[in-house]
Amino acid sequence: MKTNTPSKSVSTSVPEFLNNIMALRGENERWLTGHQDPLASLYTFNSCMALADLHGDGESKLIIADLGTGTFNMKLKVYKGTSLMSENTLIDLPTGVITFHMDTTEPRVPAVAVASGSYIYIYKNLRPYFKFTLPTLEVNPTEFDAWNQARDELLDVSMLYEILDSLRQEVGECGLTTRSQRFLMCPDHQSQVAFLDQHKGFLLKRQTVVTCFSTMKKSHAEDDAISCLVLGTESANIFILDPEAFTILNSMSLPSVPVFLSVSGLYDVEYRVIVACRNGHIYTLKRGTKVGRPTAELTSQPIGLLRRDKSIIVATMDQNLHSYNNKGKRLWTLKLPAPVMCMETLEIRTLGLKLTGLGMSDHRVLIYRDKHLVDTIYTEDSVAAMKFGRFGREDNTLILVLKGGGMLVKILKRTARFDLDDMQGPAQIQSLKLNIPKKTKLFVDQTMRERENSVLMHRVFQHDLYRLRLNTARAYVEALETSSNPVCLSQTEPLKLSAQVLGLGPTFKLRVELQNTSSSSPSLQLAVIFHCDDRIYSVSKSYIQIPMLVPGIIHVAESLVTCISELGISDTVRVFVVKGKGSRPLLTAVINMPVAEVFMTS
């Protein structure tokens, strides 16, 4: 157990020299543990957390949009200190939470805006106040005609499915309405008929969803000034909303879907919006522009975007931290020790510092001052989300939501400093004297044996090493010849395949993730084939056509496998990735199926 305030039981179980190393790294020097709740059961992200004084009493509350199970039990939770103050049910999955001032009434308390699906829900005094709906998009004429003919019973279910499936391959999944997407997800003919009977009488609409949003001061730069809402949508648009009438003041477009926003300036004077998009590019929007200007091209998809005075800091999926100036020139790049889970700005106004906090997958929070590591916080689990600011009556509080659902609150000491001169370098750590045990009789005997038989031991080691290399090379060549490896090494089709089994049986769900690992060229005419012993298993969809596979984007293909054997045995299911009419698969994965639960209990 690694915490920032180790108890006596922890210190006795960890060697003394490890405690000294943690002390040199800055452990227990700058942060206090204000609250720790491993059973908070929170499922949220950075964009779904906010800190604000909601009642004007000088005490900031924590607002969290909880995703629940991912399908049900979505809640808007407000924490006062360590206790849950209120809950509001959300209809759809939340994508962001912000607080803003929408009027000049006294007392000056902010409103809460929650982005959920195609709507922005505004709460005032923690009560529903207004709901803004994103403008609808134009429905594809072919899709519109197909549903109208199905409503008039001019098309049967099979023909409707074929039309929509071919249209999906032509325009992509995002070009269809939500109704068509869910209809194509129906696993069998009976469920498709039921879905059609239930929805064919309603008007067909195509709505977009909010992917990210932020705030922009309207005419004054004070903290409690009136702010506009800035929305990024799945339709690759940026909308700026009026805070009083909730009408669209300005609409701008982007070449790709925005995922992170950074806004600066005033709407009535001059403003700049930095946008990180799903295609791995950064775009800049200014007052008077309608289309985003390309600013920088990232090495991978972004994980977080932070804005400094004259620079932009971006963390990417390839474990890099980049810094660019406002014109897109790269200032520096830092290779990180582990994948980044989340990113947050730590603005300490008393010290005049803006630090960068990175939640890592190796149970650490790394704090950087520019590109220099100044502090490390150890946690019991990976950090899924974090927020820094005033919580309660403490100005510098870091709230961490762990991957397992726990919540951890860290309070910065008032005596803490993050000077570059005070950083502990590796020389001081290496100067520690380790507690080396004394030489035993067994150690001395082994040393004498190695001295006397050194030549023979070296020959045996080299012989075993050559044999290991030979067996490895043979297995590698066999895997290449039979395409039985999950990673395709072809220069024309660089693909990566992973598969997993979900469920206890007798019906399992096979989830296959396929990714194009090339830098620029997409993959076309791919298909996934499931092969198994038909005496043991029955596959609902043995052939799945894969749409155009864009580099870096993971495509998921799912199929249901039912165990039909009554012998209580299990077998393997092979997954092949083929291209066009090729006779050899590009990739192969062998899934060892578990024994069905129904047979295990009998």
C-alpha atoms as one frame of an Amber mdcrd trajectory, in Angstrom:
protein
   0.000   0.000   0.000   1.498   3.310  -1.144   0.150   6.488   0.344   1.559
   9.934   0.939   1.187   9.561   4.718   2.495   6.094   5.544   1.510   4.646
   8.920   3.663   2.561  11.235   2.364  -0.689   9.776   3.372   0.420   6.277
   6.816   1.610   7.329   7.602  -1.718   9.015   6.601  -3.716   5.914   8.671
  -1.625   3.471  12.474  -1.733   3.614  14.099   1.284   5.130  16.050   2.257
   2.023  12.807   2.387  -0.047  11.342   4.805   2.483  14.458   6.950   2.129
  14.113   6.953  -1.656  10.445   8.016  -1.420  11.439  10.786   0.974  14.039
  12.072  -1.476  11.456  12.025  -4.262   9.306  14.472  -2.333   6.929  11.992
  -0.653   5.210  13.404   2.492   6.726  16.867   1.930   4.100  18.866   0.073
   0.709  17.103   0.334  -1.663  16.120   3.123  -4.341  13.457   2.742  -7.598
  15.258   3.510 -10.006  12.434   2.633  -9.819   8.900   1.285 -12.883   6.854
   0.304 -12.077   3.643  -1.622 -15.816   2.767  -1.766 -17.080   5.991  -3.368
 -18.091   4.037  -6.537 -17.417   6.925  -8.911 -17.102   6.492 -12.680 -16.181
   9.802 -14.257 -13.579  11.716 -16.257 -11.802  15.081 -16.025 -14.404  16.892
 -18.111 -17.191  15.691 -15.785 -15.762  17.324 -12.635 -16.054  20.928 -11.462
 -15.453  23.002  -8.310 -17.622  26.026  -7.501 -19.222  27.978  -4.683 -22.855
  27.141  -5.477 -24.485  28.943  -2.543 -22.298  32.029  -2.030 -21.197  30.939
   1.455 -17.481  30.905   0.638 -17.313  27.104   0.627 -16.680  25.407  -2.713
 -18.518  22.209  -3.596 -17.427  19.342  -5.817 -19.724  18.612  -8.766 -19.338
  15.215 -10.453 -21.317  13.820 -13.371 -21.204  10.087 -12.625 -21.536   7.765
 -15.610 -22.997   5.012 -13.423 -22.811   1.645 -15.149 -22.321   3.239 -18.569
 -25.957   2.504 -19.476 -27.998   3.153 -16.341 -27.779   5.058 -13.068 -26.209
   8.270 -14.448 -26.182  10.892 -11.681 -25.155  14.506 -11.102 -23.584  14.412
  -7.635 -22.636  17.375  -5.477 -20.237  16.884  -2.552 -19.977  19.269   0.368
 -16.749  18.396   2.079 -16.644  14.618   2.436 -20.409  14.044   2.366 -22.774
  13.718  -0.590 -24.981  16.811  -0.627 -27.428  16.123  -3.486 -28.079  13.903
  -6.494 -29.890  14.506  -9.782 -30.676  11.788 -12.326 -29.310  12.193 -15.858
 -31.113  10.704 -18.848 -28.084  10.108 -21.063 -24.337   9.683 -20.608 -22.702
  12.963 -19.538 -19.748  14.300 -21.507 -18.901  17.364 -19.442 -19.758  19.601
 -16.483 -18.922  23.295 -16.112 -20.059  26.172 -13.919 -20.669  29.682 -15.273
 -22.391  32.948 -14.427 -25.421  33.607 -16.615 -26.739  36.843 -15.052 -25.803
  39.685 -12.704 -28.265  38.963  -9.916 -27.187  38.887  -6.284 -25.888  36.789
  -4.628 -23.350  35.957  -7.337 -23.730  32.189  -7.523 -22.905  30.230 -10.675
 -25.144  27.933 -12.658 -24.203  24.361 -13.537 -24.249  23.164 -17.160 -24.209
  19.446 -17.923 -23.649  18.145 -21.458 -25.566  14.898 -21.913 -26.242  13.461
 -25.341 -27.802  16.058 -27.648 -28.759  18.392 -24.792 -27.242  20.917 -22.405
 -28.993  20.863 -19.030 -28.744  24.079 -17.007 -29.162  23.861 -13.221 -29.613
  26.920 -11.035 -29.504  26.460  -7.270 -29.145  22.729  -8.075 -32.600  22.688
  -9.662 -33.390  22.172 -13.365 -33.631  25.571 -15.055 -33.288  25.168 -18.832
 -32.594  22.544 -21.490 -30.829  23.479 -24.719 -31.146  21.131 -27.689 -28.501
  20.975 -30.386 -29.748  21.730 -33.914 -30.764  18.684 -35.935 -28.759  17.523
 -38.940 -29.956  16.670 -42.429 -31.053  13.058 -42.848 -29.608  11.092 -45.763
 -32.286  10.932 -48.526 -31.758   7.206 -49.116 -32.166   6.478 -45.406 -35.243
   8.698 -45.185 -36.911   6.992 -48.158 -36.090   3.519 -46.807 -37.788   4.191
 -43.465 -40.816   5.768 -45.169 -41.230   2.719 -47.409 -40.842   0.422 -44.402
 -43.524   2.428 -42.593 -45.874   2.015 -45.556 -44.998  -1.714 -45.666 -43.407
  -1.390 -49.117 -40.156  -2.851 -47.741 -39.747  -5.875 -45.503 -37.254  -6.084
 -42.674 -34.580  -7.927 -44.659 -34.584  -5.398 -47.490 -34.476  -2.490 -45.024
 -31.477  -4.051 -43.299 -29.635  -4.537 -46.605 -30.264  -0.927 -47.676 -29.111
   0.523 -44.375 -26.093  -1.795 -44.188 -24.913  -0.782 -47.664 -25.517   2.871
 -46.803 -23.435   2.442 -43.639 -20.532   1.127 -45.691 -20.885   4.109 -48.014
 -21.283   7.062 -45.639 -20.001   5.548 -42.377 -21.632   4.968 -39.024 -21.772
   8.675 -38.138 -23.698   9.470 -41.333 -26.745   7.506 -40.139 -29.386   8.422
 -37.599 -29.432   6.860 -34.159 -32.470   4.790 -35.111 -30.676   3.210 -38.058
 -27.571   2.522 -35.986 -29.579   0.705 -33.333 -31.566  -1.177 -35.967 -28.339
  -2.478 -37.504 -27.234  -3.622 -34.048 -30.226  -5.986 -33.676 -28.792  -9.530
 -33.518 -31.577 -11.512 -35.251 -34.604 -11.186 -37.510 -37.144 -11.286 -34.678
 -35.574  -8.380 -32.807 -35.362  -6.395 -36.063 -39.097  -6.875 -36.672 -39.897
  -5.793 -33.102 -37.671  -2.711 -33.441 -39.283  -1.735 -36.735 -42.830  -2.102
 -35.360 -41.917   0.024 -32.361 -40.233   2.955 -34.167 -41.603   3.144 -37.713
 -44.430   5.507 -36.748 -42.138   8.254 -35.424 -40.492  11.046 -37.396 -36.912
  10.263 -38.423 -34.382  12.720 -36.942 -30.611  12.902 -37.022 -29.125  14.585
 -33.982 -25.536  15.159 -33.008 -24.051  14.935 -29.504 -21.741  17.118 -27.446
 -18.149  15.839 -27.280 -16.552  18.683 -25.283 -17.423  22.125 -24.018 -16.004
  25.072 -22.109 -16.807  28.684 -21.196 -15.806  32.062 -22.596 -16.152  35.430
 -20.854 -18.574  37.615 -22.785 -17.468  41.210 -22.208 -15.525  41.345 -18.898
 -12.612  39.282 -17.621 -13.584  39.104 -13.922 -14.037  35.697 -12.309 -17.775
  36.276 -11.739 -18.446  37.894 -15.141 -21.107  36.563 -17.497 -19.782  33.701
 -19.646 -20.831  32.089 -22.908 -20.878  28.355 -23.484 -18.572  26.908 -26.160
 -19.656  23.483 -27.458 -17.860  20.929 -29.615 -20.110  18.377 -31.334 -19.813
  15.013 -33.075 -20.738  16.726 -36.357 -17.352  18.575 -36.232 -18.895  21.949
 -35.320 -18.143  24.553 -32.655 -21.121  26.490 -31.254 -21.001  29.548 -28.999
 -24.196  30.004 -26.958 -25.636  33.165 -25.485 -25.783  32.751 -21.668 -29.148
  34.490 -21.266 -31.340  33.466 -24.226 -29.360  30.243 -24.976 -29.301  30.926
 -28.692 -26.380  30.199 -31.014 -24.230  33.337 -31.319 -21.656  31.825 -33.654
 -21.117  28.534 -35.468 -17.762  27.276 -36.780 -16.704  24.042 -38.474 -13.681
  21.747 -38.190 -12.226  19.002 -40.412 -12.601  16.429 -37.603 -14.506  15.823
 -34.377 -13.266  18.020 -31.483 -12.333  16.257 -28.254 -10.610  18.971 -26.171
 -11.141  22.747 -26.017  -9.110  25.599 -24.602 -10.716  29.056 -24.760  -9.155
  32.463 -24.060 -10.225  36.074 -24.579 -13.600  37.843 -24.606 -16.411  37.182
 -27.056 -17.229  40.877 -27.572 -13.578  41.860 -28.027 -11.243  39.124 -29.274
 -11.022  35.433 -28.510  -9.108  32.333 -29.505 -10.249  28.698 -29.307  -7.613
  25.948 -29.423  -9.152  22.603 -30.415  -7.598  19.127 -30.320  -9.463  16.828
 -32.701  -9.909  13.107 -33.060  -7.688  12.949 -36.155  -4.613  13.929 -34.101
  -4.457  17.585 -35.221  -4.726  20.894 -33.367  -6.769  23.713 -34.909  -7.159
  27.391 -33.996 -10.375  29.404 -34.246 -10.459  33.196 -33.908 -13.129  35.858
 -33.992 -14.495  36.223 -37.520 -13.342  32.790 -38.776 -15.731  30.033 -39.779
 -13.285  27.182 -40.413 -10.521  26.017 -38.085  -6.948  26.811 -39.104  -4.512
  23.851 -38.843  -1.951  24.624 -36.158  -0.046  21.434 -35.314  -0.026  17.744
 -36.152   0.386  15.421 -33.181   2.291  12.141 -33.151  -0.797  10.305 -31.855
  -4.329  10.944 -30.599  -4.561  13.520 -27.778  -5.349  12.643 -24.158  -5.426
  16.167 -22.742  -4.948  19.786 -23.797  -3.802  22.604 -21.524  -3.195  26.249
 -22.372  -0.406  28.389 -20.983   0.197  32.076 -21.655   2.021  31.610 -24.952
   2.144  27.842 -25.332  -0.003  24.724 -25.602   0.742  21.500 -23.700  -0.675
  18.254 -25.092  -0.368  14.668 -23.843  -0.714  11.943 -26.468  -1.415   8.217
 -26.477   2.175   7.314 -27.407   3.400   8.362 -23.907   4.662  11.783 -24.986
   4.130  15.255 -23.572   4.439  18.005 -26.204   4.625  21.770 -25.966   3.770
  24.056 -28.910   3.624  27.793 -29.294   0.469  29.513 -30.560   1.673  29.213
 -34.169   2.152  25.443 -33.947   5.937  25.263 -33.612   7.024  22.471 -31.285
   9.007  23.782 -28.326   9.892  20.507 -26.598   8.826  16.870 -26.273   9.101
  14.727 -23.170   8.940  10.921 -23.146   6.812   9.741 -20.223   7.483   6.551
 -18.222   3.927   5.165 -18.579   0.658   5.819 -20.459  -1.256   8.938 -19.387
  -4.790   8.509 -18.027  -5.747  12.171 -17.439  -4.293  15.678 -17.388  -4.998
  18.747 -15.241  -3.624  22.251 -14.605  -2.472  22.976 -11.040  -2.664  26.768
 -10.708  -1.139  27.851  -7.384  -1.856  31.569  -7.214   0.065  32.149  -3.982
   3.260  31.011  -5.723   2.362  32.365  -9.154   2.798  28.920 -10.718   0.896
  26.869 -13.270   1.945  23.260 -13.024   0.892  20.282 -15.134  -0.486  17.205
 -13.372  -0.498  13.859 -15.190  -2.389  10.839 -13.883  -0.384   7.800 -14.953
  -1.405   4.177 -15.367   1.376   3.034 -12.996  -0.437   4.414  -9.902   1.323
   7.767  -9.853   0.548  11.430 -10.391   3.472  13.267 -11.959   3.617  17.039
 -11.521   5.684  19.002 -14.044   6.830  22.586 -14.128   7.262  23.061 -17.860
   9.276  19.942 -18.739  10.837  19.452 -15.305   9.418  16.882 -12.895   8.964
  18.607  -9.522   6.750  16.213  -7.538   5.256  12.708  -7.522   2.153  11.464
  -5.711   1.690   7.721  -5.248  -1.804   6.222  -5.243  -3.246   2.763  -4.682
  -4.792   2.599  -8.172  -4.571   4.322 -11.537  -6.020   7.843 -11.565  -8.998
   8.100 -13.946  -9.829  11.779 -13.299  -8.555  14.668 -11.220  -9.484  18.262
 -10.452  -7.453  20.996  -8.789  -8.842  24.121  -7.176 -10.658  25.461  -4.137
 -12.598  22.755  -2.298 -14.320  23.648   0.927 -12.198  26.459   2.346  -8.848
  25.148   1.079  -7.513  26.984  -1.978  -5.106  24.328  -3.258  -6.846  20.945
  -3.228  -6.251  18.058  -5.615  -9.195  15.661  -5.980  -8.364  12.274  -7.491
 -10.897   9.726  -8.741  -9.288   6.308  -9.054  -9.957   3.715 -11.722 -11.594
   1.391  -9.206 -14.106   4.067  -8.176 -12.359   5.432  -5.079 -11.884   9.118
  -4.264  -8.768  10.709  -2.776  -8.430  14.340  -1.661  -4.946  15.851  -1.315
  -4.340  19.267   0.265  -1.227  21.236  -0.611   0.739  22.427   2.402   1.139
  26.162   2.716   4.907  25.689   3.093   5.202  23.684  -0.133   7.551  24.948
  -2.819   8.201  23.744  -6.365  11.530  25.411  -7.098  13.705  23.818  -9.743
  16.799  24.223  -7.543  15.229  22.072  -4.838  14.542  19.063  -7.054  16.194
  15.891  -5.834  18.463  14.543  -8.533  19.536  10.952  -9.090  22.968  11.628
  -7.560  21.494  12.066  -4.093  19.445   8.891  -4.439  22.481   6.947  -5.576
  24.476   8.183  -2.587  22.228   6.263  -0.173  23.975   3.404   1.601  21.995
   0.221   1.149  21.695  -2.275   3.961  23.618  -5.120   2.277  23.426  -8.421
   4.205  26.554 -10.207   5.373  28.115 -12.989   3.340  26.794 -16.395   4.344
  28.581 -19.773   4.039  26.252 -20.728   1.159  27.186 -17.552  -0.716  30.906
 -18.259  -0.276  30.494 -21.875  -1.472  28.585 -20.780  -4.579  31.257 -18.205
  -5.350  34.024 -20.814  -5.130  32.018 -23.184  -7.362  31.594 -20.504 -10.027
  35.311 -19.718  -9.978  36.338 -23.367 -10.404  33.785 -24.214 -13.149  33.480
 -20.877 -14.896  34.385 -22.138 -18.389  31.951 -25.098 -18.266  29.130 -22.929
 -16.887  29.681 -20.382 -19.632  29.579 -23.061 -22.354  26.332 -24.532 -20.973
  24.795 -21.084 -20.794  25.788 -20.262 -24.383  24.443 -23.634 -25.596  21.062
 -23.043 -23.950  20.966 -19.478 -25.243  21.572 -20.601 -28.853  18.898 -23.271
 -28.532  16.421 -20.690 -27.201  17.166 -18.353 -30.110  16.745 -21.194 -32.618
  13.396 -22.289 -31.181  12.224 -18.678 -31.112  13.190 -18.136 -34.748  11.429
 -21.341 -35.813   8.255 -20.376 -33.959   8.414 -16.889 -35.479   8.772 -18.239
 -39.034   5.920 -20.687 -38.474   3.704 -17.877 -37.181   4.488 -15.783 -40.266
   3.783 -18.645 -42.659   0.464 -19.561 -41.053  -0.599 -15.955 -40.159  -1.299
 -17.174 -36.639   0.021 -14.074 -34.920  -2.282 -11.278 -33.678  -0.085  -8.553
 -35.248   0.237  -8.301 -39.029   3.777  -7.378 -40.073   2.856  -6.612 -43.670
   3.904  -3.215 -44.963   0.674  -2.827 -46.946  -1.760  -3.934 -44.214  -0.260
  -3.199 -40.749  -3.035  -4.441 -38.449  -3.371  -5.358 -34.785  -5.980  -7.786
 -33.420  -7.159  -8.516 -29.889 -10.079 -10.693 -28.811 -11.811 -11.439 -25.533
 -14.725 -13.510 -24.220 -17.511 -11.941 -22.165 -20.149 -13.822 -20.184 -20.557
 -17.011 -18.152 -22.458 -19.088 -20.688 -24.037 -20.905 -22.290 -24.169 -17.759
 -24.485 -20.907 -15.840 -24.710 -20.067 -12.589 -26.440 -16.870 -12.492 -28.493
 -15.433  -8.986 -28.671 -12.800  -8.402 -31.338 -10.832  -5.144 -31.502  -9.101
  -4.382 -34.810  -6.722  -1.452 -35.242  -4.829  -0.048 -38.209  -1.289   0.731
 -37.021  -0.115   2.516 -40.160   0.647   6.232 -40.160  -1.548   7.412 -43.018
  -3.080   4.741 -45.292  -6.504   3.262 -44.382  -7.436  -0.422 -44.746 -10.296
  -1.447 -47.051 -12.300  -4.609 -47.796 -11.572  -6.271 -44.449 -13.778  -8.884
 -42.820 -13.744 -10.902 -39.581 -14.594 -14.628 -39.737 -15.362 -16.818 -36.710
 -14.644 -20.552 -37.114 -15.482 -23.242 -34.561 -16.724 -26.814 -34.173 -20.420
 -26.657 -35.057 -21.070 -29.661 -32.816 -20.081 -27.616 -29.762 -20.768 -23.971
 -30.586 -23.223 -21.970 -32.642 -22.112 -18.528 -33.890 -24.781 -15.880 -34.561
 -22.644 -13.870 -37.009 -19.763 -15.884 -38.407 -18.898 -13.241 -41.042 -18.658
  -9.525 -40.193 -17.742  -6.935 -42.812 -15.390  -4.231 -41.509 -15.800  -0.672
 -42.858 -12.858   1.472 -43.858 -10.336   1.227 -41.019  -8.815   4.634 -40.275
  -5.264   4.580 -38.784  -5.200   4.743 -35.002  -8.947   4.136 -34.493 -10.009
   0.870 -32.843 -12.954  -0.858 -34.531 -14.964  -3.316 -32.427 -16.756  -6.340
 -33.911 -18.988  -8.443 -31.665 -20.762 -11.761 -32.136 -22.678 -14.120 -29.870
 -21.463 -17.718 -29.433 -23.784 -20.285 -27.841 -22.583 -23.599 -26.413 -24.969
 -26.273 -27.796 -23.124 -29.337 -26.519 -24.485 -31.174 -23.501 -21.155 -32.824
 -22.634 -19.946 -29.924 -20.501 -16.758 -29.423 -22.532 -15.075 -26.406 -24.048
 -13.167 -25.867 -27.281 -11.424 -23.113 -29.187 -12.840 -20.496 -31.540 -10.592
 -19.157 -34.272 -10.870 -15.574 -35.480  -9.591 -14.793 -38.973  -9.127 -11.343
 -40.503  -9.280 -11.578 -44.298  -9.024  -9.019 -47.077 -11.235  -9.189 -50.132
 -11.179 -12.625 -51.747  -7.733 -13.572 -50.471  -7.137 -17.232 -49.684  -4.834
 -16.564 -46.701  -5.876 -14.629 -43.601  -4.012 -11.522 -42.585  -4.383 -12.204
 -38.858  -5.428 -15.153 -36.740  -6.444 -15.367 -33.105  -7.257 -18.529 -31.152
  -9.734 -18.053 -28.298  -9.849 -20.724 -25.593 -13.519 -20.775 -24.609 -14.403
 -21.362 -20.945 -16.766 -24.082 -19.794 -20.341 -22.828 -19.742 -21.621 -21.922
 -16.282 -24.775 -24.016 -16.684 -22.686 -27.198 -16.977 -20.371 -26.267 -14.154
 -23.255 -25.916 -11.691 -24.854 -29.191 -12.775
